[in-house]
């Protein structure tokens, strides 16, 4: 499953794969595989991304169009 919304958020915020992978403590190739859907994101990485982008995990994975339940 490709995670287009996660890729779009990264690109909309002008963040490179290298920058986000360093923030997450991952090798850039590992992060790229997650984003392309070659590998599933571990929940701890999704939590870190949700905190980083200030949104819900459901938004990240495309389950809801609302960025946050509180907004």
PDB file of N, CA, C, O and CB in Angstrom:
ATOM      1  N   UNK A   1       0.838  -1.181   0.000  1.00  0.00           N
ATOM      2  CA  UNK A   1       0.000   0.000   0.000  1.00  0.00           C
ATOM      3  C   UNK A   1       0.882   1.243   0.000  1.00  0.00           C
ATOM      4  O   UNK A   1       1.701   1.431   0.900  1.00  0.00           O
ATOM      5  CB  UNK A   1      -0.953  -0.001   1.214  1.00  0.00           C
ATOM      6  N   UNK A   2       0.714   2.078  -0.996  1.00  0.00           N
ATOM      7  CA  UNK A   2       1.488   3.307  -1.075  1.00  0.00           C
ATOM      8  C   UNK A   2       0.840   4.367  -0.198  1.00  0.00           C
ATOM      9  O   UNK A   2      -0.385   4.485  -0.154  1.00  0.00           O
ATOM     10  CB  UNK A   2       1.601   3.799  -2.537  1.00  0.00           C
ATOM     11  N   UNK A   3       1.658   5.129   0.490  1.00  0.00           N
ATOM     12  CA  UNK A   3       1.164   6.151   1.407  1.00  0.00           C
ATOM     13  C   UNK A   3       1.342   7.528   0.783  1.00  0.00           C
ATOM     14  O   UNK A   3       2.243   8.282   1.151  1.00  0.00           O
ATOM     15  CB  UNK A   3       1.895   6.072   2.767  1.00  0.00           C
ATOM     16  N   UNK A   4       0.470   7.840  -0.161  1.00  0.00           N
ATOM     17  CA  UNK A   4       0.567   9.090  -0.919  1.00  0.00           C
ATOM     18  C   UNK A   4       0.435  10.311  -0.011  1.00  0.00           C
ATOM     19  O   UNK A   4       1.120  11.313  -0.216  1.00  0.00           O
ATOM     20  CB  UNK A   4      -0.507   9.132  -2.005  1.00  0.00           C
ATOM     21  N   UNK A   5      -0.433  10.233   0.981  1.00  0.00           N
ATOM     22  CA  UNK A   5      -0.635  11.393   1.840  1.00  0.00           C
ATOM     23  C   UNK A   5       0.640  11.722   2.624  1.00  0.00           C
ATOM     24  O   UNK A   5       0.971  12.893   2.808  1.00  0.00           O
ATOM     25  CB  UNK A   5      -1.805  11.142   2.805  1.00  0.00           C
ATOM     26  N   UNK A   6       1.346  10.699   3.081  1.00  0.00           N
ATOM     27  CA  UNK A   6       2.591  10.931   3.813  1.00  0.00           C
ATOM     28  C   UNK A   6       3.624  11.564   2.881  1.00  0.00           C
ATOM     29  O   UNK A   6       4.347  12.479   3.277  1.00  0.00           O
ATOM     30  CB  UNK A   6       3.136   9.603   4.413  1.00  0.00           C
ATOM     31  N   UNK A   7       3.686  11.082   1.668  1.00  0.00           N
ATOM     32  CA  UNK A   7       4.601  11.667   0.683  1.00  0.00           C
ATOM     33  C   UNK A   7       4.209  13.110   0.381  1.00  0.00           C
ATOM     34  O   UNK A   7       5.069  13.988   0.310  1.00  0.00           O
ATOM     35  CB  UNK A   7       4.606  10.833  -0.616  1.00  0.00           C
ATOM     36  N   UNK A   8       2.911  13.354   0.204  1.00  0.00           N
ATOM     37  CA  UNK A   8       2.436  14.712  -0.087  1.00  0.00           C
ATOM     38  C   UNK A   8       2.747  15.670   1.059  1.00  0.00           C
ATOM     39  O   UNK A   8       3.169  16.800   0.818  1.00  0.00           O
ATOM     40  CB  UNK A   8       0.929  14.700  -0.361  1.00  0.00           C
ATOM     41  N   UNK A   9       2.545  15.236   2.295  1.00  0.00           N
ATOM     42  CA  UNK A   9       2.864  16.082   3.443  1.00  0.00           C
ATOM     43  C   UNK A   9       4.339  16.443   3.463  1.00  0.00           C
ATOM     44  O   UNK A   9       4.701  17.593   3.713  1.00  0.00           O
ATOM     45  CB  UNK A   9       2.479  15.385   4.745  1.00  0.00           C
ATOM     46  N   UNK A  10       5.182  15.468   3.201  1.00  0.00           N
ATOM     47  CA  UNK A  10       6.625  15.713   3.182  1.00  0.00           C
ATOM     48  C   UNK A  10       6.977  16.727   2.103  1.00  0.00           C
ATOM     49  O   UNK A  10       7.713  17.682   2.354  1.00  0.00           O
ATOM     50  CB  UNK A  10       7.397  14.400   2.953  1.00  0.00           C
ATOM     51  N   UNK A  11       6.455  16.518   0.914  1.00  0.00           N
ATOM     52  CA  UNK A  11       6.760  17.418  -0.193  1.00  0.00           C
ATOM     53  C   UNK A  11       6.156  18.806   0.007  1.00  0.00           C
ATOM     54  O   UNK A  11       6.795  19.808  -0.315  1.00  0.00           O
ATOM     55  CB  UNK A  11       6.260  16.825  -1.494  1.00  0.00           C
ATOM     56  N   UNK A  12       4.934  18.878   0.533  1.00  0.00           N
ATOM     57  CA  UNK A  12       4.292  20.174   0.791  1.00  0.00           C
ATOM     58  C   UNK A  12       5.061  20.999   1.811  1.00  0.00           C
ATOM     59  O   UNK A  12       5.013  22.229   1.791  1.00  0.00           O
ATOM     60  CB  UNK A  12       2.866  19.968   1.276  1.00  0.00           C
ATOM     61  N   UNK A  13       5.770  20.314   2.703  1.00  0.00           N
ATOM     62  CA  UNK A  13       6.567  20.995   3.723  1.00  0.00           C
ATOM     63  C   UNK A  13       8.031  21.155   3.297  1.00  0.00           C
ATOM     64  O   UNK A  13       8.886  21.516   4.107  1.00  0.00           O
ATOM     65  CB  UNK A  13       6.492  20.227   5.040  1.00  0.00           C
ATOM     66  N   UNK A  14       8.307  20.883   2.023  1.00  0.00           N
ATOM     67  CA  UNK A  14       9.663  21.008   1.460  1.00  0.00           C
ATOM     68  C   UNK A  14      10.705  20.252   2.281  1.00  0.00           C
ATOM     69  O   UNK A  14      11.775  20.775   2.593  1.00  0.00           O
ATOM     70  CB  UNK A  14      10.058  22.478   1.370  1.00  0.00           C
ATOM     71  N   UNK A  15      10.367  19.013   2.622  1.00  0.00           N
ATOM     72  CA  UNK A  15      11.258  18.158   3.394  1.00  0.00           C
ATOM     73  C   UNK A  15      11.737  17.036   2.469  1.00  0.00           C
ATOM     74  O   UNK A  15      10.940  16.420   1.762  1.00  0.00           O
ATOM     75  CB  UNK A  15      10.540  17.585   4.676  1.00  0.00           C
ATOM     76  N   UNK A  16      13.025  16.785   2.484  1.00  0.00           N
ATOM     77  CA  UNK A  16      13.567  15.706   1.660  1.00  0.00           C
ATOM     78  C   UNK A  16      13.445  14.376   2.392  1.00  0.00           C
ATOM     79  O   UNK A  16      13.247  14.333   3.607  1.00  0.00           O
ATOM     80  CB  UNK A  16      15.039  15.986   1.293  1.00  0.00           C
ATOM     81  N   UNK A  17      13.565  13.303   1.637  1.00  0.00           N
ATOM     82  CA  UNK A  17      13.565  11.972   2.250  1.00  0.00           C
ATOM     83  C   UNK A  17      14.730  11.868   3.230  1.00  0.00           C
ATOM     84  O   UNK A  17      14.596  11.274   4.300  1.00  0.00           O
ATOM     85  CB  UNK A  17      13.657  10.857   1.165  1.00  0.00           C
ATOM     86  N   UNK A  18      15.855  12.436   2.867  1.00  0.00           N
ATOM     87  CA  UNK A  18      17.028  12.403   3.750  1.00  0.00           C
ATOM     88  C   UNK A  18      16.730  13.104   5.080  1.00  0.00           C
ATOM     89  O   UNK A  18      17.076  12.589   6.143  1.00  0.00           O
ATOM     90  CB  UNK A  18      18.242  13.068   3.058  1.00  0.00           C
ATOM     91  N   UNK A  19      16.092  14.273   5.022  1.00  0.00           N
ATOM     92  CA  UNK A  19      15.799  15.030   6.246  1.00  0.00           C
ATOM     93  C   UNK A  19      14.827  14.283   7.157  1.00  0.00           C
ATOM     94  O   UNK A  19      15.059  14.187   8.362  1.00  0.00           O
ATOM     95  CB  UNK A  19      15.223  16.402   5.891  1.00  0.00           C
ATOM     96  N   UNK A  20      13.741  13.753   6.592  1.00  0.00           N
ATOM     97  CA  UNK A  20      12.758  13.068   7.438  1.00  0.00           C
ATOM     98  C   UNK A  20      13.309  11.751   7.956  1.00  0.00           C
ATOM     99  O   UNK A  20      12.999  11.353   9.079  1.00  0.00           O
ATOM    100  CB  UNK A  20      11.458  12.823   6.664  1.00  0.00           C
ATOM    101  N   UNK A  21      14.113  11.075   7.165  1.00  0.00           N
ATOM    102  CA  UNK A  21      14.686   9.815   7.634  1.00  0.00           C
ATOM    103  C   UNK A  21      15.681  10.063   8.753  1.00  0.00           C
ATOM    104  O   UNK A  21      15.759   9.268   9.690  1.00  0.00           O
ATOM    105  CB  UNK A  21      15.363   9.068   6.482  1.00  0.00           C
ATOM    106  N   UNK A  22      16.453  11.157   8.677  1.00  0.00           N
ATOM    107  CA  UNK A  22      17.369  11.501   9.769  1.00  0.00           C
ATOM    108  C   UNK A  22      16.592  11.836  11.039  1.00  0.00           C
ATOM    109  O   UNK A  22      16.982  11.429  12.133  1.00  0.00           O
ATOM    110  CB  UNK A  22      18.269  12.687   9.368  1.00  0.00           C
ATOM    111  N   UNK A  23      15.488  12.583  10.894  1.00  0.00           N
ATOM    112  CA  UNK A  23      14.645  12.906  12.048  1.00  0.00           C
ATOM    113  C   UNK A  23      14.134  11.637  12.720  1.00  0.00           C
ATOM    114  O   UNK A  23      14.087  11.546  13.947  1.00  0.00           O
ATOM    115  CB  UNK A  23      13.463  13.788  11.620  1.00  0.00           C
ATOM    116  N   UNK A  24      13.754  10.663  11.905  1.00  0.00           N
ATOM    117  CA  UNK A  24      13.201   9.415  12.429  1.00  0.00           C
ATOM    118  C   UNK A  24      14.273   8.417  12.856  1.00  0.00           C
ATOM    119  O   UNK A  24      13.964   7.405  13.486  1.00  0.00           O
ATOM    120  CB  UNK A  24      12.313   8.781  11.394  1.00  0.00           C
ATOM    121  N   UNK A  25      15.523   8.695  12.519  1.00  0.00           N
ATOM    122  CA  UNK A  25      16.604   7.783  12.871  1.00  0.00           C
ATOM    123  C   UNK A  25      16.647   6.554  11.980  1.00  0.00           C
ATOM    124  O   UNK A  25      17.017   5.465  12.419  1.00  0.00           O
ATOM    125  CB  UNK A  25      16.468   7.359  14.304  1.00  0.00           C
ATOM    126  N   UNK A  26      16.262   6.743  10.717  1.00  0.00           N
ATOM    127  CA  UNK A  26      16.230   5.646   9.747  1.00  0.00           C
ATOM    128  C   UNK A  26      17.192   5.928   8.609  1.00  0.00           C
ATOM    129  O   UNK A  26      17.532   7.081   8.346  1.00  0.00           O
ATOM    130  CB  UNK A  26      14.805   5.435   9.201  1.00  0.00           C
ATOM    131  N   UNK A  27      17.629   4.874   7.935  1.00  0.00           N
ATOM    132  CA  UNK A  27      18.376   5.045   6.693  1.00  0.00           C
ATOM    133  C   UNK A  27      17.391   5.538   5.641  1.00  0.00           C
ATOM    134  O   UNK A  27      16.231   5.127   5.634  1.00  0.00           O
ATOM    135  CB  UNK A  27      19.081   3.704   6.244  1.00  0.00           C
ATOM    136  N   UNK A  28      17.843   6.407   4.763  1.00  0.00           N
ATOM    137  CA  UNK A  28      16.932   7.003   3.768  1.00  0.00           C
ATOM    138  C   UNK A  28      16.265   5.949   2.882  1.00  0.00           C
ATOM    139  O   UNK A  28      15.110   6.119   2.491  1.00  0.00           O
ATOM    140  CB  UNK A  28      17.694   7.996   2.890  1.00  0.00           C
ATOM    141  N   UNK A  29      16.975   4.863   2.561  1.00  0.00           N
ATOM    142  CA  UNK A  29      16.380   3.812   1.723  1.00  0.00           C
ATOM    143  C   UNK A  29      15.248   3.089   2.447  1.00  0.00           C
ATOM    144  O   UNK A  29      14.258   2.700   1.827  1.00  0.00           O
ATOM    145  CB  UNK A  29      17.451   2.802   1.299  1.00  0.00           C
ATOM    146  N   UNK A  30      15.396   2.911   3.755  1.00  0.00           N
ATOM    147  CA  UNK A  30      14.342   2.270   4.551  1.00  0.00           C
ATOM    148  C   UNK A  30      13.093   3.148   4.537  1.00  0.00           C
ATOM    149  O   UNK A  30      11.986   2.662   4.307  1.00  0.00           O
ATOM    150  CB  UNK A  30      14.821   2.019   6.018  1.00  0.00           C
ATOM    151  N   UNK A  31      13.281   4.459   4.787  1.00  0.00           N
ATOM    152  CA  UNK A  31      12.133   5.364   4.778  1.00  0.00           C
ATOM    153  C   UNK A  31      11.477   5.386   3.397  1.00  0.00           C
ATOM    154  O   UNK A  31      10.250   5.362   3.297  1.00  0.00           O
ATOM    155  CB  UNK A  31      12.565   6.786   5.187  1.00  0.00           C
ATOM    156  N   UNK A  32      12.273   5.430   2.345  1.00  0.00           N
ATOM    157  CA  UNK A  32      11.718   5.465   0.985  1.00  0.00           C
ATOM    158  C   UNK A  32      10.860   4.222   0.715  1.00  0.00           C
ATOM    159  O   UNK A  32       9.822   4.314   0.060  1.00  0.00           O
ATOM    160  CB  UNK A  32      12.856   5.564  -0.062  1.00  0.00           C
ATOM    161  N   UNK A  33      11.291   3.076   1.215  1.00  0.00           N
ATOM    162  CA  UNK A  33      10.498   1.841   1.040  1.00  0.00           C
ATOM    163  C   UNK A  33       9.163   1.940   1.777  1.00  0.00           C
ATOM    164  O   UNK A  33       8.141   1.471   1.276  1.00  0.00           O
ATOM    165  CB  UNK A  33      11.288   0.609   1.548  1.00  0.00           C
ATOM    166  N   UNK A  34       9.169   2.547   2.960  1.00  0.00           N
ATOM    167  CA  UNK A  34       7.914   2.749   3.691  1.00  0.00           C
ATOM    168  C   UNK A  34       6.982   3.647   2.885  1.00  0.00           C
ATOM    169  O   UNK A  34       5.813   3.318   2.680  1.00  0.00           O
ATOM    170  CB  UNK A  34       8.183   3.365   5.089  1.00  0.00           C
ATOM    171  N   UNK A  35       7.504   4.777   2.432  1.00  0.00           N
ATOM    172  CA  UNK A  35       6.678   5.753   1.731  1.00  0.00           C
ATOM    173  C   UNK A  35       6.117   5.184   0.420  1.00  0.00           C
ATOM    174  O   UNK A  35       4.984   5.488   0.047  1.00  0.00           O
ATOM    175  CB  UNK A  35       7.490   7.016   1.450  1.00  0.00           C
ATOM    176  N   UNK A  36       6.899   4.371  -0.267  1.00  0.00           N
ATOM    177  CA  UNK A  36       6.452   3.769  -1.524  1.00  0.00           C
ATOM    178  C   UNK A  36       5.513   2.591  -1.319  1.00  0.00           C
ATOM    179  O   UNK A  36       4.915   2.096  -2.275  1.00  0.00           O
ATOM    180  CB  UNK A  36       7.641   3.323  -2.328  1.00  0.00           C
ATOM    181  N   UNK A  37       5.380   2.138  -0.074  1.00  0.00           N
ATOM    182  CA  UNK A  37       4.498   1.023   0.208  1.00  0.00           C
ATOM    183  C   UNK A  37       5.143  -0.332   0.013  1.00  0.00           C
ATOM    184  O   UNK A  37       4.456  -1.352   0.032  1.00  0.00           O
ATOM    185  CB  UNK A  37       3.299   1.115  -0.643  1.00  0.00           C
ATOM    186  N   UNK A  38       6.454  -0.360  -0.174  1.00  0.00           N
ATOM    187  CA  UNK A  38       7.157  -1.634  -0.306  1.00  0.00           C
ATOM    188  C   UNK A  38       7.177  -2.351   1.037  1.00  0.00           C
ATOM    189  O   UNK A  38       7.102  -3.578   1.105  1.00  0.00           O
ATOM    190  CB  UNK A  38       8.600  -1.418  -0.829  1.00  0.00           C
ATOM    191  N   UNK A  39       7.278  -1.565   2.102  1.00  0.00           N
ATOM    192  CA  UNK A  39       7.212  -2.091   3.476  1.00  0.00           C
ATOM    193  C   UNK A  39       6.186  -1.279   4.246  1.00  0.00           C
ATOM    194  O   UNK A  39       5.987  -0.099   3.960  1.00  0.00           O
ATOM    195  CB  UNK A  39       8.615  -2.036   4.186  1.00  0.00           C
ATOM    196  N   UNK A  40       5.534  -1.900   5.218  1.00  0.00           N
ATOM    197  CA  UNK A  40       4.560  -1.188   6.049  1.00  0.00           C
ATOM    198  C   UNK A  40       5.267  -0.358   7.108  1.00  0.00           C
ATOM    199  O   UNK A  40       6.279  -0.773   7.674  1.00  0.00           O
ATOM    200  CB  UNK A  40       3.586  -2.176   6.712  1.00  0.00           C
ATOM    201  N   UNK A  41       4.712   0.827   7.367  1.00  0.00           N
ATOM    202  CA  UNK A  41       5.243   1.681   8.429  1.00  0.00           C
ATOM    203  C   UNK A  41       5.010   1.012   9.778  1.00  0.00           C
ATOM    204  O   UNK A  41       3.893   0.569  10.047  1.00  0.00           O
ATOM    205  CB  UNK A  41       4.585   3.089   8.393  1.00  0.00           C
ATOM    206  N   UNK A  42       6.020   0.923  10.632  1.00  0.00           N
ATOM    207  CA  UNK A  42       5.791   0.466  12.002  1.00  0.00           C
ATOM    208  C   UNK A  42       4.999   1.546  12.754  1.00  0.00           C
ATOM    209  O   UNK A  42       5.117   2.733  12.449  1.00  0.00           O
ATOM    210  CB  UNK A  42       7.152   0.154  12.728  1.00  0.00           C
ATOM    211  N   UNK A  43       4.213   1.137  13.712  1.00  0.00           N
ATOM    212  CA  UNK A  43       3.355   2.080  14.441  1.00  0.00           C
ATOM    213  C   UNK A  43       4.165   3.179  15.125  1.00  0.00           C
ATOM    214  O   UNK A  43       3.709   4.321  15.187  1.00  0.00           O
ATOM    215  CB  UNK A  43       2.520   1.336  15.481  1.00  0.00           C
ATOM    216  N   UNK A  44       5.352   2.863  15.638  1.00  0.00           N
ATOM    217  CA  UNK A  44       6.141   3.905  16.307  1.00  0.00           C
ATOM    218  C   UNK A  44       6.582   4.985  15.327  1.00  0.00           C
ATOM    219  O   UNK A  44       6.699   6.149  15.708  1.00  0.00           O
ATOM    220  CB  UNK A  44       7.367   3.290  16.988  1.00  0.00           C
ATOM    221  N   UNK A  45       6.822   4.627  14.097  1.00  0.00           N
ATOM    222  CA  UNK A  45       7.183   5.617  13.077  1.00  0.00           C
ATOM    223  C   UNK A  45       5.958   6.446  12.706  1.00  0.00           C
ATOM    224  O   UNK A  45       6.065   7.659  12.528  1.00  0.00           O
ATOM    225  CB  UNK A  45       7.772   4.924  11.817  1.00  0.00           C
ATOM    226  N   UNK A  46       4.804   5.811  12.587  1.00  0.00           N
ATOM    227  CA  UNK A  46       3.575   6.561  12.299  1.00  0.00           C
ATOM    228  C   UNK A  46       3.269   7.563  13.414  1.00  0.00           C
ATOM    229  O   UNK A  46       2.829   8.680  13.143  1.00  0.00           O
ATOM    230  CB  UNK A  46       2.387   5.595  12.116  1.00  0.00           C
ATOM    231  N   UNK A  47       3.497   7.172  14.646  1.00  0.00           N
ATOM    232  CA  UNK A  47       3.270   8.082  15.774  1.00  0.00           C
ATOM    233  C   UNK A  47       4.204   9.286  15.666  1.00  0.00           C
ATOM    234  O   UNK A  47       3.776  10.426  15.844  1.00  0.00           O
ATOM    235  CB  UNK A  47       3.485   7.349  17.128  1.00  0.00           C
ATOM    236  N   UNK A  48       5.470   9.030  15.378  1.00  0.00           N
ATOM    237  CA  UNK A  48       6.429  10.129  15.231  1.00  0.00           C
ATOM    238  C   UNK A  48       6.046  11.053  14.079  1.00  0.00           C
ATOM    239  O   UNK A  48       6.156  12.274  14.200  1.00  0.00           O
ATOM    240  CB  UNK A  48       7.838   9.576  15.010  1.00  0.00           C
ATOM    241  N   UNK A  49       5.597  10.476  12.962  1.00  0.00           N
ATOM    242  CA  UNK A  49       5.176  11.298  11.823  1.00  0.00           C
ATOM    243  C   UNK A  49       3.930  12.114  12.157  1.00  0.00           C
ATOM    244  O   UNK A  49       3.840  13.285  11.788  1.00  0.00           O
ATOM    245  CB  UNK A  49       4.909  10.413  10.599  1.00  0.00           C
ATOM    246  N   UNK A  50       2.973  11.509  12.851  1.00  0.00           N
ATOM    247  CA  UNK A  50       1.760  12.236  13.244  1.00  0.00           C
ATOM    248  C   UNK A  50       2.112  13.410  14.149  1.00  0.00           C
ATOM    249  O   UNK A  50       1.549  14.496  14.008  1.00  0.00           O
ATOM    250  CB  UNK A  50       0.767  11.294  13.957  1.00  0.00           C
ATOM    251  N   UNK A  51       3.030  13.199  15.064  1.00  0.00           N
ATOM    252  CA  UNK A  51       3.474  14.290  15.932  1.00  0.00           C
ATOM    253  C   UNK A  51       4.214  15.361  15.134  1.00  0.00           C
ATOM    254  O   UNK A  51       4.013  16.555  15.354  1.00  0.00           O
ATOM    255  CB  UNK A  51       4.375  13.750  17.049  1.00  0.00           C
ATOM    256  N   UNK A  52       5.053  14.937  14.224  1.00  0.00           N
ATOM    257  CA  UNK A  52       5.852  15.861  13.413  1.00  0.00           C
ATOM    258  C   UNK A  52       4.948  16.744  12.543  1.00  0.00           C
ATOM    259  O   UNK A  52       5.146  17.957  12.474  1.00  0.00           O
ATOM    260  CB  UNK A  52       6.844  15.076  12.524  1.00  0.00           C
ATOM    261  N   UNK A  53       3.969  16.141  11.888  1.00  0.00           N
ATOM    262  CA  UNK A  53       3.078  16.879  10.999  1.00  0.00           C
ATOM    263  C   UNK A  53       1.837  17.428  11.718  1.00  0.00           C
ATOM    264  O   UNK A  53       0.995  18.072  11.094  1.00  0.00           O
ATOM    265  CB  UNK A  53       2.648  15.987   9.856  1.00  0.00           C
ATOM    266  N   UNK A  54       1.726  17.176  13.012  1.00  0.00           N
ATOM    267  CA  UNK A  54       0.605  17.643  13.825  1.00  0.00           C
ATOM    268  C   UNK A  54      -0.734  17.199  13.221  1.00  0.00           C
ATOM    269  O   UNK A  54      -1.607  18.015  12.927  1.00  0.00           O
ATOM    270  CB  UNK A  54       0.646  19.177  13.958  1.00  0.00           C
ATOM    271  N   UNK A  55      -0.861  15.893  13.050  1.00  0.00           N
ATOM    272  CA  UNK A  55      -2.091  15.338  12.496  1.00  0.00           C
ATOM    273  C   UNK A  55      -2.331  13.962  13.108  1.00  0.00           C
ATOM    274  O   UNK A  55      -1.503  13.452  13.863  1.00  0.00           O
ATOM    275  CB  UNK A  55      -2.018  15.251  10.942  1.00  0.00           C
ATOM    276  N   UNK A  56      -3.456  13.381  12.778  1.00  0.00           N
ATOM    277  CA  UNK A  56      -3.771  12.055  13.297  1.00  0.00           C
ATOM    278  C   UNK A  56      -3.148  10.967  12.416  1.00  0.00           C
ATOM    279  O   UNK A  56      -2.841  11.199  11.247  1.00  0.00           O
ATOM    280  CB  UNK A  56      -5.297  11.864  13.386  1.00  0.00           C
ATOM    281  N   UNK A  57      -2.971   9.802  12.984  1.00  0.00           N
ATOM    282  CA  UNK A  57      -2.490   8.661  12.209  1.00  0.00           C
ATOM    283  C   UNK A  57      -3.516   8.298  11.145  1.00  0.00           C
ATOM    284  O   UNK A  57      -3.145   7.939  10.027  1.00  0.00           O
ATOM    285  CB  UNK A  57      -2.206   7.447  13.128  1.00  0.00           C
ATOM    286  N   UNK A  58      -4.801   8.386  11.475  1.00  0.00           N
ATOM    287  CA  UNK A  58      -5.843   8.100  10.489  1.00  0.00           C
ATOM    288  C   UNK A  58      -5.703   9.001   9.261  1.00  0.00           C
ATOM    289  O   UNK A  58      -5.904   8.547   8.134  1.00  0.00           O
ATOM    290  CB  UNK A  58      -7.231   8.276  11.115  1.00  0.00           C
ATOM    291  N   UNK A  59      -5.362  10.269   9.472  1.00  0.00           N
ATOM    292  CA  UNK A  59      -5.147  11.175   8.347  1.00  0.00           C
ATOM    293  C   UNK A  59      -3.939  10.741   7.531  1.00  0.00           C
ATOM    294  O   UNK A  59      -3.990  10.718   6.302  1.00  0.00           O
ATOM    295  CB  UNK A  59      -4.963  12.614   8.840  1.00  0.00           C
ATOM    296  N   UNK A  60      -2.858  10.397   8.212  1.00  0.00           N
ATOM    297  CA  UNK A  60      -1.637   9.975   7.515  1.00  0.00           C
ATOM    298  C   UNK A  60      -1.879   8.805   6.574  1.00  0.00           C
ATOM    299  O   UNK A  60      -1.367   8.783   5.454  1.00  0.00           O
ATOM    300  CB  UNK A  60      -0.569   9.600   8.521  1.00  0.00           C
ATOM    301  N   UNK A  61      -2.656   7.839   7.030  1.00  0.00           N
ATOM    302  CA  UNK A  61      -2.859   6.623   6.234  1.00  0.00           C
ATOM    303  C   UNK A  61      -4.100   6.690   5.343  1.00  0.00           C
ATOM    304  O   UNK A  61      -4.467   5.698   4.713  1.00  0.00           O
ATOM    305  CB  UNK A  61      -2.967   5.426   7.152  1.00  0.00           C
ATOM    306  N   UNK A  62      -4.745   7.860   5.289  1.00  0.00           N
ATOM    307  CA  UNK A  62      -5.859   8.056   4.366  1.00  0.00           C
ATOM    308  C   UNK A  62      -7.203   7.563   4.838  1.00  0.00           C
ATOM    309  O   UNK A  62      -8.115   7.391   4.029  1.00  0.00           O
ATOM    310  CB  UNK A  62      -5.553   7.406   3.113  1.00  0.00           C
ATOM    311  N   UNK A  63      -7.351   7.328   6.137  1.00  0.00           N
ATOM    312  CA  UNK A  63      -8.639   6.840   6.657  1.00  0.00           C
ATOM    313  C   UNK A  63      -9.643   7.959   6.873  1.00  0.00           C
ATOM    314  O   UNK A  63     -10.842   7.702   6.980  1.00  0.00           O
ATOM    315  CB  UNK A  63      -8.427   6.099   7.961  1.00  0.00           C
ATOM    316  N   UNK A  64      -9.169   9.200   6.939  1.00  0.00           N
ATOM    317  CA  UNK A  64     -10.057  10.337   7.140  1.00  0.00           C
ATOM    318  C   UNK A  64      -9.517  11.547   6.390  1.00  0.00           C
ATOM    319  O   UNK A  64      -8.303  11.702   6.257  1.00  0.00           O
ATOM    320  CB  UNK A  64     -10.215  10.654   8.644  1.00  0.00           C
ATOM    321  N   UNK A  65     -10.408  12.406   5.897  1.00  0.00           N
ATOM    322  CA  UNK A  65      -9.935  13.625   5.236  1.00  0.00           C
ATOM    323  C   UNK A  65      -9.587  14.736   6.232  1.00  0.00           C
ATOM    324  O   UNK A  65      -9.000  15.752   5.859  1.00  0.00           O
ATOM    325  CB  UNK A  65     -10.989  14.126   4.264  1.00  0.00           C
ATOM    326  N   UNK A  66      -9.954  14.531   7.499  1.00  0.00           N
ATOM    327  CA  UNK A  66      -9.684  15.541   8.528  1.00  0.00           C
ATOM    328  C   UNK A  66      -8.281  15.362   9.071  1.00  0.00           C
ATOM    329  O   UNK A  66      -7.902  14.267   9.485  1.00  0.00           O
ATOM    330  CB  UNK A  66     -10.715  15.455   9.673  1.00  0.00           C
ATOM    331  N   UNK A  67      -7.509  16.445   9.068  1.00  0.00           N
ATOM    332  CA  UNK A  67      -6.124  16.360   9.516  1.00  0.00           C
ATOM    333  C   UNK A  67      -6.034  15.984  10.985  1.00  0.00           C
ATOM    334  O   UNK A  67      -5.120  15.268  11.392  1.00  0.00           O
ATOM    335  CB  UNK A  67      -5.411  17.677   9.274  1.00  0.00           C
ATOM    336  N   UNK A  68      -6.978  16.463  11.780  1.00  0.00           N
ATOM    337  CA  UNK A  68      -6.959  16.167  13.202  1.00  0.00           C
ATOM    338  C   UNK A  68      -8.390  16.054  13.720  1.00  0.00           C
ATOM    339  O   UNK A  68      -9.296  16.690  13.181  1.00  0.00           O
ATOM    340  CB  UNK A  68      -6.178  17.251  13.976  1.00  0.00           C
ATOM    341  N   UNK A  69      -8.592  15.276  14.730  1.00  0.00           N
ATOM    342  CA  UNK A  69      -9.942  15.144  15.310  1.00  0.00           C
ATOM    343  C   UNK A  69     -10.336  16.403  16.052  1.00  0.00           C
ATOM    344  O   UNK A  69     -11.524  16.658  16.248  1.00  0.00           O
ATOM    345  CB  UNK A  69     -10.014  13.937  16.260  1.00  0.00           C
ATOM    346  N   UNK A  70      -9.359  17.197  16.470  1.00  0.00           N
ATOM    347  CA  UNK A  70      -9.633  18.418  17.242  1.00  0.00           C
ATOM    348  C   UNK A  70      -9.785  19.643  16.370  1.00  0.00           C
ATOM    349  O   UNK A  70     -10.107  20.717  16.877  1.00  0.00           O
ATOM    350  CB  UNK A  70      -8.535  18.657  18.240  1.00  0.00           C
ATOM    351  N   UNK A  71      -9.564  19.516  15.069  1.00  0.00           N
ATOM    352  CA  UNK A  71      -9.603  20.713  14.202  1.00  0.00           C
ATOM    353  C   UNK A  71     -10.825  20.694  13.328  1.00  0.00           C
ATOM    354  O   UNK A  71     -11.031  21.613  12.536  1.00  0.00           O
ATOM    355  CB  UNK A  71      -8.346  20.805  13.330  1.00  0.00           C
TER     356      UNK A  71
END
